[in-house]
Every structure is written in C-alpha cells, then in structure tokens.
Amino acid sequence: MLILGFESSCDETGVALVDASGTATPRLLGHALHSQIEMHQAYGGVVPELASRDHIRRVLPLTESVMQQAALPLSAVDAIAYTRGPGLAGALLVGSGVACAMAMALDKPAMGVHHLEGHLLSPFLSADPPEFPFVALLVSGGHTQLMRVDGVGRYTLLGETIDDAAGEAFDKSAKLLGLGYPGGPALSKLAHEGDATAYKFPRPLLHSGDLDFSFAGLKTAVLTQVKRLAHARPEGPATPQLAAQLDRVQKADVAASAQAAIVDVLIKKSVTAVKQSGLKRLVVAGGVGANDLLREQLNAECARRGWRVHYPELHLCTDNGAMIALAAGLRSQAGLLKPESGEAAYRFDVLPRWPLSALSDGVGLS
C-alpha cells in the first residue's frame, strides 16, 4: 500500500511517500520538506496567514519531487494522508484541501492523521525501529508528554506539561537572550560554549511524585538572571535591550544552564516513567528529541540500566510528511482506519485542537 502524506500544521510543508504493504515495516520511498524559518524570522515567530500562503506555493512542487524520487506516477498511490490536527487552522486547511482534492481526483481514500501520533510513531522509520510496548517521551513544540504505548492507537497518558512545554522553554529562553527565531536550536548551539553549572536554575516538579511537567518557572528564572546580569530593575519589563547588555560568555553560560535544567527534568521524569511501567524500552520523538545533550544523557542512562532507547532519524524529528504517511500506514495495517465513501470521504474538516487521548477513545479516526 503506497501512501502519500502531507504535513502542513505550522511552518513546514512536508510531503512523503511511504510503502506500508502488508505487515512489513513501512519504507520511506520519497521525502521532501520546505521550512519557512527564514520567512518568519523577521517577525520573531510564525505568522499564520503567511504560513498558509506559503504552504499553497510549496505543496505541489514538493509532491512532484517526491514522486520523482520514487520513480512512480501519482496514479500509483493507493491512499493520501494529511495532518488533520492539531495545528494552525489555515495551515491545516491547505494540506487537507489539497489531499482531499487529489484523493477525489484519483478515486483514492483520504486519511486524516493526528500530528502528534505522527511524531510518536516516527521512530518506526528509523534504522533501529522499536517494538511495542514502550514508554514514549513526546517533546514537540507546545507539547511535552509521557505515554505508555501498547500498540498503534493504544496510548495511555502518564504525564504532561501543565504550563510551558520543553520546546517553549527553549524558545522563550532563547528570546530572552536575543537569539531570534527559532530559538531552541540557537540556544542549544550556544550552550556548547557555556558552563552548565554557572547558574542554578530550578527543575520544576522534579520531585513532585507524579510525571507531569512545568517549565514556566524556569523561563521566569532565566529572565531574572538576564536582568541581574544586565543590571536592570527586577520589576522592569523584558525588553530586547536586556540581552544587548550581556556579553557572549554570559549568554552562553545562561544558555547552557537553562538547557541543563530542561534536559535534567526530561531525563528524570522519563526514567521514572519507564521504571514504573515495568518496561525496558523508551522512545523519544518530536523536535526537542534532536537535542544532542538530551540524546547523550538518555543514551548513557538507558545503557546503564540495560534499557533500549529509540529516536527518529534526525531529519525526521521536525514536522514532515513521512511521519504522517507512516501513521496512516500503521493505522491501516492495524485496521483502525476505515475510509468513508461518497462526499463524506473528501470533506476537508480540520481539528486545530485535537488531544492525542481522543485517538484511544475512537474520536476522529475516519
């Protein structure tokens, strides 16, 4: 079964073709991605209207590129998958509209996929795919969750963020240091130059006794430290001028200390989740899963305990069409996707707010 997948939930346009034939591990046949980072940098963040317009410009040329990579005609595709949610409504509508129109023209089924399930299952396209069951640390954008995964569509939430997610903590800390957009990768890069012990930032909820996360307090601590280094009034506003008062060594030390605090919490909570589950396998997925310090320390911790840890390939950590096609393929293999017929099969409704827990409840699976 050849599945063409479209991802357009935010600021990356992704298209990919995945072979999910039979019960074999799906294979990636073609993959193309366009990032809008350069376009949004001038605004310091994603502008939804600009994101939607750019998706429209990119999606068909990317589709042509993918089919050329696979050396197959579009008519060879058996189904078309798209990100139904969560995400920016306008951006989601571009991908869903193109996918459903193409599916109708080809007389093929259209499949709406959950963006976070795509991330969750993305390691199955890696050179070292996991096996069920496992504990998953999902760290993508505004989401930080720990889940027990017993199979496709069989997810149990163990803990999640109650305010800022890990990705937001990276981005907001970077903004306070004047590192621009996107902040997370820039902060991680600068952290290599710094001393992770220079400042003792809080590890929120580290000893809470549960598996929930909270990173809002860390952002406040970073702001307080930046003000202190800039000799600014504690009660004053957070302005771009604050970061200009810091030299590169100070910024690097703040970056390294903030990253160390975030990674420490993620590792400690993940280890606790695996121990409590009685399993010996951990999967890490989502954009923050590409962080080299997180991978280095998790690898060491899991090796020490005799556990296996799995990640997506680095180029599949960010939003991409491959994870969407893969999720549709695995759901189809598990008998969880039942394409509708008639006009209902090609309605391109989207779900900008769509909790992952809804999948286990059987909501929005058609």
Secondary structure, DSSP 8 states (H G I E B T S, - for coil): -EEEEEE-SSSEEEEEEEE--TTS--EEEEEEEEE-HHHHHTTTS--HHHHHHHHHHHHHHHHHHHHHHHT--GGG--EEEEEEESS-HHHHHHHHHHHHHHHHHHT--EEEEEHHHHHHHGGGGSSS---SSEEEEEEETTEEEEEEEEETTEEEEEEEBSSS-HHHHHHHHHHHTT--SSHHHHHHHHHTTS-TTSS----TTTTSSSS-B--HHHHHHHHHHHHHHTT--TTS---HHHHHTS-HHHHHHHHHHHHHHHHHHHHHHHHHHHHHHT--EEEEESGGGG-HHHHHHHHHHHHHHT-EEE---GGGSSS-HHHHHHHHHHHHHTT------GGGGG-----SS--THHHHTT-S--
